[in-house]
Amino acid sequence: LLALSRRVHAATGGAFDPTVQPLLAALARGEPCGPGRAAVGLEDVRADKAGLRFARPGMAMTFNGAAQGLAADLVAKVLRAHGFPDALVDAGEIRAGVGRWRVGVEDPARGLVETRRIEAAGLAVSSPSALVLGPGRAAHIAHPGQPGRGPLWSTVAVEAASAALADAVSTAAVFLDEDAL
């Protein structure tokens, strides 16, 4: 997950960053976001065989933006290994096996907005308002680097070779304009 996070972080100009956990915690408590935002920065995470190390105090990580996709990928892999190559796995994000699967994309406010057919791919949907945090009812997806910058899209669906990749990209994509997308 860390390697995937670094790739998507670079590809999205930093819009995907799993070190947003201190910021999300501040939003959930209704506290000022400055200290939480000061602890964000994937470039300050070091990893080796001993584990993860943070370069600054107060740093923490959440893999919520990619872990559900990874879970779907891993379950699909186990199912394939046990003779079920055509399974559709929904672990919060979707991983489709062989065969064509029809899936719906829903927006929390508008309901079903699209149906897609996917085959041997991952599909992830990010909707910032699907879960709100704290007394300020802040979106559960926060921009890692720009204070007060809200999402540009209410719902983004991404199809990719893996559900983990789709999950990470859809998380960042809510902040990206059409040119960046």
Backbone as CSV, one residue per row, in Angstrom:
resi,resn,N_x,N_y,N_z,CA_x,CA_y,CA_z,C_x,C_y,C_z
1,LEU,0.817,-1.200,0.000,0.000,0.000,0.000,0.858,1.260,0.000
2,LEU,1.979,1.224,0.696,2.838,2.405,0.717,3.416,2.677,-0.669
3,ALA,3.867,1.647,-1.365,4.414,1.841,-2.714,3.336,2.374,-3.656
4,LEU,2.145,1.809,-3.601,1.037,2.299,-4.421,0.728,3.749,-4.057
5,SER,0.704,4.059,-2.771,0.420,5.421,-2.323,1.436,6.403,-2.874
6,ARG,2.688,6.023,-2.876,3.727,6.915,-3.403,3.529,7.157,-4.903
7,ARG,3.176,6.102,-5.651,2.953,6.261,-7.096,1.772,7.181,-7.381
8,VAL,0.666,6.973,-6.674,-0.528,7.790,-6.916,-0.306,9.209,-6.395
9,HIS,0.406,9.355,-5.315,0.756,10.683,-4.783,1.506,11.480,-5.856
10,ALA,2.507,10.861,-6.467,3.289,11.538,-7.510,2.429,11.837,-8.740
11,ALA,1.619,10.876,-9.149,0.813,11.041,-10.366,-0.280,12.094,-10.208
12,THR,-0.724,12.350,-8.977,-1.813,13.304,-8.748,-1.321,14.629,-8.177
13,GLY,-0.035,14.863,-8.244,0.495,16.121,-7.728,0.279,16.284,-6.236
14,GLY,0.235,15.168,-5.505,0.074,15.196,-4.058,-1.368,15.181,-3.578
15,ALA,-2.336,15.103,-4.484,-3.746,15.091,-4.059,-4.104,13.812,-3.302
16,PHE,-3.352,12.739,-3.529,-3.536,11.527,-2.726,-2.391,11.453,-1.732
17,ASP,-2.725,11.393,-0.458,-1.693,11.350,0.581,-2.266,10.681,1.829
18,PRO,-1.830,9.460,2.126,-2.393,8.757,3.280,-1.964,9.330,4.629
19,THR,-1.101,10.339,4.637,-0.728,10.945,5.913,-1.729,12.015,6.353
20,VAL,-2.912,12.059,5.736,-3.949,13.021,6.137,-4.624,12.650,7.457
21,GLN,-4.263,11.546,8.057,-4.942,11.099,9.288,-5.006,12.179,10.372
22,PRO,-3.921,12.927,10.679,-4.041,13.967,11.709,-5.047,15.058,11.325
23,LEU,-5.149,15.367,10.055,-6.119,16.353,9.586,-7.543,15.820,9.759
24,LEU,-7.768,14.577,9.371,-9.096,13.974,9.535,-9.484,13.891,11.010
25,ALA,-8.520,13.579,11.856,-8.797,13.506,13.297,-9.220,14.879,13.834
26,ALA,-8.550,15.938,13.388,-8.921,17.291,13.824,-10.330,17.643,13.346
27,LEU,-10.645,17.317,12.109,-11.982,17.580,11.577,-13.043,16.821,12.375
28,ALA,-12.753,15.570,12.715,-13.702,14.755,13.473,-13.952,15.317,14.864
29,ARG,-12.931,15.926,15.446,-13.073,16.507,16.793,-13.583,17.941,16.766
30,GLY,-13.673,18.529,15.555,-14.097,19.920,15.444,-13.034,20.904,15.878
31,GLU,-11.779,20.484,15.774,-10.660,21.330,16.196,-10.074,22.070,14.998
32,PRO,-9.258,23.105,15.252,-8.582,23.787,14.153,-7.700,22.802,13.364
33,CYS,-7.634,23.004,12.070,-6.938,22.051,11.201,-5.451,22.336,11.032
34,GLY,-4.989,23.495,11.481,-3.589,23.860,11.272,-2.592,22.829,11.760
35,PRO,-2.671,22.393,13.027,-1.711,21.390,13.502,-1.804,20.070,12.730
36,GLY,-3.014,19.645,12.420,-3.180,18.414,11.644,-2.586,18.532,10.264
37,ARG,-2.819,19.671,9.632,-2.284,19.879,8.283,-0.753,19.961,8.315
38,ALA,-0.194,20.475,9.392,1.262,20.580,9.511,1.919,19.201,9.614
39,ALA,1.144,18.190,9.984,1.684,16.832,10.128,1.500,15.997,8.865
40,VAL,1.004,16.587,7.787,0.766,15.861,6.535,1.993,15.954,5.642
41,GLY,2.355,14.830,5.017,3.473,14.853,4.063,4.044,13.473,3.830
42,LEU,3.606,12.817,2.782,4.064,11.460,2.483,5.570,11.395,2.271
43,GLU,6.153,12.484,1.797,7.600,12.502,1.588,8.376,12.364,2.892
44,ASP,7.714,12.551,4.018,8.358,12.438,5.328,8.105,11.105,6.007
45,VAL,7.687,10.108,5.233,7.503,8.750,5.749,8.644,7.894,5.229
46,ARG,9.317,7.224,6.119,10.403,6.314,5.755,9.963,4.890,6.066
47,ALA,10.329,3.988,5.189,9.970,2.581,5.391,11.188,1.710,5.157
48,ASP,11.357,0.726,6.024,12.386,-0.285,5.838,11.895,-1.568,6.504
49,LYS,12.756,-2.549,6.633,12.336,-3.828,7.215,11.871,-3.702,8.664
50,ALA,12.311,-2.667,9.342,11.917,-2.457,10.731,10.530,-1.825,10.854
51,GLY,10.025,-1.245,9.766,8.695,-0.646,9.805,8.667,0.749,9.223
52,LEU,7.654,1.505,9.614,7.487,2.880,9.155,8.009,3.848,10.204
53,ARG,8.610,4.920,9.718,9.061,5.988,10.606,8.587,7.310,10.034
54,PHE,8.146,8.196,10.921,7.698,9.518,10.522,8.777,10.530,10.881
55,ALA,9.030,11.465,9.976,10.086,12.454,10.179,9.665,13.581,11.115
56,ARG,8.360,13.758,11.307,7.887,14.860,12.143,6.924,14.350,13.202
57,PRO,6.888,15.023,14.348,5.946,14.616,15.394,4.500,14.832,14.933
58,GLY,3.614,13.990,15.434,2.202,14.134,15.146,1.749,13.485,13.849
59,MET,2.681,12.923,13.087,2.297,12.290,11.827,1.601,10.959,12.092
60,ALA,0.685,10.612,11.214,-0.010,9.331,11.268,-0.546,9.053,9.870
61,MET,-0.926,7.803,9.628,-1.408,7.431,8.303,-2.755,6.728,8.382
62,THR,-3.505,6.858,7.303,-4.708,6.074,7.081,-4.639,5.538,5.655
63,PHE,-4.880,4.266,5.512,-4.909,3.689,4.166,-6.353,3.517,3.694
64,ASN,-7.277,4.259,4.293,-8.674,4.163,3.899,-8.871,4.442,2.411
65,GLY,-8.027,5.264,1.821,-8.167,5.615,0.414,-7.696,4.554,-0.553
66,ALA,-7.208,3.421,-0.072,-6.752,2.353,-0.973,-6.984,0.954,-0.406
67,ALA,-7.191,0.846,0.895,-7.254,-0.476,1.538,-8.470,-1.295,1.128
68,GLN,-9.618,-0.662,0.942,-10.787,-1.434,0.520,-10.555,-2.030,-0.866
69,GLY,-9.934,-1.258,-1.739,-9.604,-1.780,-3.059,-8.626,-2.932,-2.982
70,LEU,-7.610,-2.791,-2.129,-6.651,-3.882,-1.963,-7.338,-5.128,-1.416
71,ALA,-8.249,-4.952,-0.462,-8.981,-6.102,0.085,-9.758,-6.814,-1.022
72,ALA,-10.418,-6.062,-1.874,-11.165,-6.671,-2.987,-10.225,-7.429,-3.922
73,ASP,-9.068,-6.842,-4.223,-8.082,-7.511,-5.085,-7.606,-8.824,-4.466
74,LEU,-7.306,-8.800,-3.174,-6.785,-10.001,-2.510,-7.830,-11.101,-2.418
75,VAL,-9.073,-10.745,-2.114,-10.137,-11.752,-2.067,-10.347,-12.352,-3.458
76,ALA,-10.343,-11.516,-4.487,-10.507,-12.012,-5.863,-9.364,-12.960,-6.238
77,LYS,-8.160,-12.644,-5.789,-7.008,-13.514,-6.075,-7.187,-14.889,-5.425
78,VAL,-7.631,-14.907,-4.183,-7.871,-16.180,-3.491,-8.978,-16.962,-4.197
79,LEU,-10.044,-16.286,-4.581,-11.138,-16.965,-5.276,-10.663,-17.560,-6.608
80,ARG,-9.857,-16.805,-7.361,-9.303,-17.336,-8.621,-8.476,-18.583,-8.358
81,ALA,-7.656,-18.537,-7.321,-6.795,-19.674,-6.992,-7.595,-20.911,-6.598
82,HIS,-8.835,-20.710,-6.155,-9.684,-21.830,-5.744,-10.763,-22.154,-6.775
83,GLY,-10.534,-21.727,-8.013,-11.417,-22.123,-9.104,-12.608,-21.230,-9.378
84,PHE,-12.568,-20.001,-8.895,-13.670,-19.066,-9.134,-13.152,-17.809,-9.839
85,PRO,-12.722,-17.939,-11.091,-12.130,-16.794,-11.783,-13.137,-15.725,-12.188
86,ASP,-14.426,-16.061,-12.154,-15.429,-15.112,-12.620,-16.164,-14.410,-11.487
87,ALA,-15.623,-14.429,-10.288,-16.288,-13.819,-9.129,-16.250,-12.297,-9.207
88,LEU,-17.274,-11.704,-8.630,-17.312,-10.258,-8.429,-17.200,-10.024,-6.933
89,VAL,-16.187,-9.278,-6.520,-15.944,-9.021,-5.099,-16.256,-7.558,-4.814
90,ASP,-17.059,-7.317,-3.786,-17.360,-5.959,-3.343,-16.920,-5.847,-1.887
91,ALA,-15.816,-5.171,-1.680,-15.293,-4.944,-0.333,-15.304,-3.444,-0.030
92,GLY,-16.314,-2.784,-0.524,-16.356,-1.329,-0.453,-15.912,-0.736,-1.774
93,GLU,-15.024,-1.409,-2.445,-14.637,-1.149,-3.830,-14.782,-2.493,-4.536
94,ILE,-14.829,-2.474,-5.843,-15.185,-3.676,-6.592,-14.012,-4.208,-7.392
95,ARG,-13.901,-5.528,-7.393,-12.944,-6.226,-8.256,-13.732,-7.281,-9.024
96,ALA,-13.745,-7.129,-10.339,-14.477,-8.059,-11.199,-13.524,-9.088,-11.772
97,GLY,-13.984,-10.327,-11.777,-13.236,-11.388,-12.436,-13.552,-11.399,-13.920
98,VAL,-13.262,-12.524,-14.551,-13.584,-12.643,-15.972,-15.092,-12.670,-16.139
99,GLY,-15.534,-12.398,-17.330,-16.965,-12.262,-17.562,-17.334,-10.797,-17.431
100,ARG,-18.428,-10.432,-17.996,-18.845,-9.026,-17.961,-19.819,-8.816,-16.813
101,TRP,-19.508,-7.857,-16.000,-20.331,-7.540,-14.844,-20.921,-6.145,-15.011
102,ARG,-22.169,-6.002,-14.664,-22.824,-4.699,-14.716,-22.895,-4.170,-13.291
103,VAL,-22.332,-2.984,-13.088,-22.311,-2.380,-11.755,-22.849,-0.954,-11.839
104,GLY,-23.427,-0.508,-10.746,-23.974,0.837,-10.685,-23.058,1.771,-9.912
105,VAL,-23.089,3.046,-10.288,-22.354,4.098,-9.591,-23.400,5.028,-8.989
106,GLU,-23.328,5.186,-7.668,-24.294,6.036,-6.984,-23.630,7.247,-6.367
107,ASP,-24.348,8.359,-6.425,-23.959,9.596,-5.756,-24.873,9.706,-4.526
108,PRO,-24.329,10.101,-3.366,-25.159,10.152,-2.159,-26.404,11.032,-2.296
109,ALA,-26.315,12.112,-3.040,-27.453,13.021,-3.165,-28.328,12.714,-4.379
110,ARG,-27.731,12.208,-5.447,-28.470,12.031,-6.702,-28.860,10.598,-6.994
111,GLY,-28.430,9.658,-6.183,-28.753,8.254,-6.419,-27.920,7.683,-7.560
112,LEU,-28.489,6.726,-8.282,-27.789,6.057,-9.370,-27.504,7.061,-10.486
113,VAL,-26.228,7.227,-10.824,-25.851,8.185,-11.871,-25.303,7.504,-13.120
114,GLU,-24.917,6.226,-12.991,-24.359,5.530,-14.147,-24.334,4.036,-13.874
115,THR,-24.428,3.271,-14.927,-24.119,1.845,-14.843,-22.986,1.580,-15.820
116,ARG,-22.134,0.671,-15.435,-20.967,0.327,-16.254,-20.865,-1.177,-16.352
117,ARG,-20.244,-1.616,-17.409,-19.899,-3.026,-17.557,-18.389,-3.122,-17.383
118,ILE,-17.978,-3.977,-16.463,-16.543,-4.155,-16.231,-16.196,-5.628,-16.329
119,GLU,-14.951,-5.876,-16.687,-14.460,-7.242,-16.814,-12.992,-7.253,-16.427
120,ALA,-12.638,-8.141,-15.505,-11.251,-8.297,-15.066,-10.630,-6.942,-14.730
121,ALA,-11.311,-6.175,-13.896,-10.840,-4.842,-13.541,-11.351,-4.465,-12.157
122,GLY,-10.803,-3.372,-11.648,-11.273,-2.811,-10.398,-12.081,-1.561,-10.667
123,LEU,-13.048,-1.300,-9.824,-13.846,-0.075,-9.919,-13.997,0.481,-8.516
124,ALA,-13.671,1.755,-8.372,-13.803,2.415,-7.075,-14.585,3.700,-7.251
125,VAL,-15.382,4.017,-6.250,-16.193,5.229,-6.256,-15.868,6.017,-4.989
126,SER,-15.555,7.293,-5.159,-15.330,8.178,-4.023,-16.362,9.285,-4.044
127,SER,-17.038,9.457,-2.923,-18.044,10.505,-2.739,-17.752,11.180,-1.411
128,PRO,-17.124,12.354,-1.430,-16.732,12.993,-0.174,-17.858,13.176,0.829
129,SER,-19.074,13.439,0.371,-20.168,13.685,1.318,-20.849,12.405,1.808
130,ALA,-20.369,11.248,1.357,-20.974,9.987,1.797,-20.770,9.765,3.294
131,LEU,-19.752,10.369,3.847,-19.473,10.284,5.278,-18.947,11.646,5.700
132,VAL,-19.543,12.211,6.730,-19.086,13.511,7.214,-18.532,13.352,8.625
133,LEU,-17.620,14.258,8.962,-16.895,14.170,10.229,-17.189,15.361,11.122
134,GLY,-17.383,15.082,12.376,-17.425,16.099,13.415,-18.566,17.080,13.344
135,PRO,-18.519,18.035,14.258,-19.603,19.018,14.360,-19.707,19.917,13.126
136,GLY,-18.603,20.092,12.401,-18.628,20.911,11.194,-19.089,20.151,9.965
137,ARG,-19.363,18.857,10.133,-19.812,17.994,9.049,-18.876,18.087,7.832
138,ALA,-17.592,17.963,8.095,-16.580,18.021,7.044,-16.568,16.721,6.251
139,ALA,-16.288,16.824,4.974,-16.170,15.642,4.122,-15.061,14.744,4.639
140,HIS,-15.250,13.432,4.530,-14.264,12.479,5.039,-13.050,12.331,4.118
141,ILE,-13.050,13.008,2.987,-11.894,13.041,2.096,-11.388,14.474,2.131
142,ALA,-10.181,14.665,2.635,-9.627,16.008,2.803,-8.424,16.201,1.893
143,HIS,-8.330,17.383,1.315,-7.168,17.690,0.476,-5.950,17.805,1.379
144,PRO,-4.880,17.096,1.063,-3.724,17.066,1.957,-2.923,18.354,2.026
145,GLY,-2.956,19.175,0.998,-2.027,20.296,0.981,-2.612,21.680,0.920
146,GLN,-3.890,21.801,0.681,-4.458,23.132,0.517,-5.590,23.361,1.501
147,PRO,-5.338,24.152,2.544,-6.361,24.395,3.561,-7.648,24.938,2.943
148,GLY,-8.763,24.358,3.365,-10.057,24.839,2.920,-10.452,24.448,1.510
149,ARG,-9.584,23.762,0.801,-9.929,23.375,-0.566,-10.871,22.179,-0.524
150,GLY,-12.079,22.412,-0.946,-13.065,21.348,-0.952,-13.015,20.547,-2.236
151,PRO,-13.732,19.461,-2.266,-13.783,18.630,-3.469,-14.411,19.380,-4.639
152,LEU,-13.988,19.054,-5.837,-14.553,19.632,-7.053,-15.714,18.799,-7.585
153,TRP,-15.781,17.536,-7.162,-16.774,16.604,-7.678,-17.492,15.944,-6.508
154,SER,-18.787,15.688,-6.662,-19.531,15.020,-5.595,-19.297,13.515,-5.612
155,THR,-19.025,12.962,-6.777,-18.751,11.536,-6.902,-17.817,11.319,-8.082
156,VAL,-16.825,10.472,-7.876,-15.895,10.100,-8.941,-15.785,8.578,-8.954
157,ALA,-15.918,7.997,-10.123,-15.706,6.558,-10.298,-14.503,6.355,-11.195
158,VAL,-13.631,5.429,-10.796,-12.419,5.133,-11.562,-12.338,3.633,-11.793
159,GLU,-12.099,3.252,-13.021,-11.851,1.860,-13.380,-10.361,1.715,-13.676
160,ALA,-9.756,0.670,-13.129,-8.325,0.451,-13.318,-8.021,-1.040,-13.296
161,ALA,-6.785,-1.373,-13.567,-6.359,-2.773,-13.588,-6.531,-3.445,-12.236
162,SER,-6.442,-2.676,-11.158,-6.659,-3.225,-9.823,-7.624,-2.322,-9.065
163,ALA,-8.339,-2.903,-8.124,-9.259,-2.114,-7.300,-8.487,-1.185,-6.374
164,ALA,-7.302,-1.598,-5.920,-6.491,-0.734,-5.051,-6.083,0.531,-5.791
165,LEU,-5.638,0.388,-7.029,-5.263,1.558,-7.825,-6.487,2.432,-8.078
166,ALA,-7.605,1.824,-8.459,-8.827,2.591,-8.692,-9.240,3.351,-7.428
167,ASP,-9.123,2.721,-6.274,-9.492,3.327,-4.994,-8.641,4.561,-4.711
168,ALA,-7.333,4.430,-4.832,-6.434,5.553,-4.554,-6.665,6.701,-5.534
169,VAL,-6.796,6.382,-6.808,-6.989,7.435,-7.815,-8.336,8.126,-7.625
170,SER,-9.390,7.370,-7.323,-10.697,8.016,-7.137,-10.685,8.931,-5.920
171,THR,-9.940,8.569,-4.884,-9.828,9.413,-3.695,-9.212,10.763,-4.056
172,ALA,-8.145,10.736,-4.837,-7.490,11.980,-5.251,-8.305,12.741,-6.280
173,ALA,-8.994,12.009,-7.151,-9.671,12.633,-8.289,-10.762,13.619,-7.876
174,VAL,-11.309,13.486,-6.683,-12.349,14.436,-6.267,-11.800,15.854,-6.174
175,PHE,-10.472,16.016,-6.119,-9.835,17.318,-6.027,-9.219,17.792,-7.340
176,LEU,-9.252,16.964,-8.371,-8.566,17.294,-9.615,-9.522,17.874,-10.646
177,ASP,-9.095,18.954,-11.309,-9.937,19.521,-12.358,-9.839,18.657,-13.617
178,GLU,-10.617,18.996,-14.624,-10.676,18.162,-15.819,-9.318,18.008,-16.489
179,ASP,-8.516,19.061,-16.533,-7.196,18.958,-17.158,-6.309,17.982,-16.399
180,ALA,-6.324,18.058,-15.088,-5.503,17.155,-14.276,-5.987,15.711,-14.410
181,LEU,-7.307,15.532,-14.483,-7.844,14.187,-14.646,-7.370,13.606,-15.961
